[in-house]
Amino acid sequence: MSGILHVASREKFIPPFIDFVAEYFDTRAHHLIVIGFDKRYPIQAANYISQDTGGLVTRIKLYLELIWRMHSSEKVILHGLFRDYINLVLLIMPWLRKKCYWALWGGDLYQYQKPRTTLKAKFYEWVRRRVIKNMGVIGTSIRGDY
């Protein structure tokens, strides 16, 4: 099992990040789980990457793997808190938060300002706030963001 688990949503910054990890780090010490399927941002298959391929069964397996790897990794780096499922896991399993490192993204900062019109959206924002309050480590490159 890897020492460091990276969890990210598939978007334009993730493929270059994966290339960075492959070039400068020992990939045996890292595992990446990429959630979401978007053909615009292809990711090369590798033994240290688990990714969403667009199917429901694949997504369910990926989320089960996520929970398993979160428990068995030394550190969990969350590249953004954009996925409601991950926030629910961290709310229900608070012992995981102490080993989580939240790599704060710009969208994370302003998400709370979005109008929440449905009960579901209000619930997920409530979950997100509870998770953030008890996050193990929050990391950002801009002092004012923290």
Steps between C-alpha positions, in 0.01 A plus 500: 500500500621851425605743764335799332159496338403789271129553436400737221218586266590466134564844358767687304765520775501130591672342194801738536505429876513125430791557261674704772459220756629241251806710416609616847372239748512127551156394380516191724444737794202674339159400372260730318124465484345719232125544526282614213514424132580766243648413159664843484747399772629150418721324750741227395435172681761407760516260793506791750186665356137402549260699290138536405435368150143619478298192596282464808660170609849649459401803707360283781820290504707818502314640801540173689870501415518861619369407845737202522803703392413791730512260792822329395705803389725700731396833348206603287539811286167639385546714190187704560182423693264502204349153529203457734569128539849561638366757746236251615765233554707745707195601704398140571859384560654792691812301596615533139513880517808508723713356218342716229681790339266730315677666207283809480392610152345832402161345437503353851520847649196641329277195489328603823381820328296311240127531568359176640139477388422133556498305823755259352742785415458650848568160658820445299627848587430425868701174465786684329519758779516230769776319314706816446480599868672176601737446208844369597707747294399777262762596245511796267769706333323826582494608865169687469322194362536311828 
